[in-house]
Amino acid sequence: MSNSKIPKATAKRLPVYYRYLRFLADSGTQRVSSTELADAVKVDSATIRRDFSYFGALGKRGYGYDVRELVDFFKRILRQDRLTSVALVGLDSMGQALLHYNFRQSNNMRISAAFDDDSKLTGTIVAGVPVYPTSEMETQLRDQQIKIAILTVPDEQAQDVADALVKAGVLGIMNFTTTRLNLPKTVRVQNVDLASELQTLVYFLDNYGDKED
Amino acid sequence: MSNSKIPKATAKRLPVYYRYLRFLADSGTQRVSSTELADAVKVDSATIRRDFSYFGALGKRGYGYDVRELVDFFKRILRQDRLTSVALVGLDSMGQALLHYNFRQSNNMRISAAFDDDSKLTGTIVAGVPVYPTSEMETQLRDQQIKIAILTVPDEQAQDVADALVKAGVLGIMNFTTTRLNLPKTVRVQNVDLASELQTLVYFLDNYGDKED
């Protein structure tokens, strides 16, 4: 079955499953039950079994899932065998932290170019990543065939920079600004709003006695 | 009606609504339709109307919602009138970026204490926030009555530090580590997994032609 038939809620959980399965494989665990998985990744076991069934990965009753098989399987699904290059635009402290972070937990994504107009940074290499002036953004993105960008510019520049990214062929943007971007429907935006996440946590603590979802 | 009857999916959207409404109020806008709101915050208008109806905030047909009334209303709901103090544990580059970020978009939360064992940092003030050695964590959290903490320690320390936080009375943790924390049910954990979010974006671009959810 084609991956495009997988519900998007399921798709969002795949990286979480994969990370934990890789941890199990690294620590020599050979099999895992959906209940153990559920406990570790905080997703209920019925949901896990349903998610896995979309891929035809069926555990055996009384045995569970073979860890190595699942890891190999998710590696293919998530294209872990292929490196995806990502651009980062805007080197404020969050941008710089993301450069150092460089998604090191994952082995298939890498920030390979950063853009900023701070003349102290352009032309240098920060945390292994070359920093270009934004005037070179379009050329570099096209030359390096980068389709995904992380946006950490000041809010008031966000829309203009996003427009330029799209013009240069970017199809996915991880947006750390609080600007809600207006972009063509062909571009996927993932908003990361840390203040709202923290505020939600405050709200839940004020209003709910438990942590169920 | 009590806030605790509000669906949690609705609760998660409240900070997003509030931020945009405040922006409208600041720019002098007096009224807004659910369609305009929908377009700005990328939530469909039927969902917005249903969300608002939980609070008895009903727009008038052909008029929409009164922006000032909604802002005042959300301010009460989200307790924007009261400052919530938050602790940050672990001053790697991400921790330091969060200190500088200090949730400045929001006016009701503030990181008021940071903890780390780097002797170059302890006893100093970074981005306006005092940095204490972790040996003082329990005392400081109790003295300052801090109930919410941001966890940016190395993964292998995450569980131990989280246990110590809970022992000191913390009820909510924003977890930037990739460790899935095992904590009492009374503690709410919000996992922020930037690598998985980016991986999900890559996956969607590979498998879906559009950006619908």
Interface residues (C-beta under 8 A of the other chain):
Chain A: N3 S4 I6 K8 A11 K12 L14 P15 V16 R19 Y20 A40 V41 K42 L78 R79 T84 V86 D92 S93 M94 Q96 A97 L98 H100 Y101 F103 Q105 S106 N108 M109 K147 I148 I150 L171 G172 M174 T178 R180 K185 T186 V187 R188 V189 Q190 V192 D193 L194 A195 S196 E197 L198 Q199 T200 L201 V202 Y203 F204 L205 D206 N207 Y208 G209 D210 K211 E212 D213
Chain B: N3 S4 I6 K8 A11 K12 L14 P15 V16 R19 Y20 A40 V41 K42 L78 R79 T84 V86 D92 S93 M94 Q96 A97 L98 H100 Y101 F103 R104 Q105 S106 N108 M109 K147 I148 I150 L171 G172 M174 T178 R180 K185 T186 V187 R188 V189 Q190 V192 D193 L194 A195 S196 E197 L198 Q199 T200 L201 V202 Y203 F204 L205 D206 N207 Y208 G209 D210 K211 E212 D213
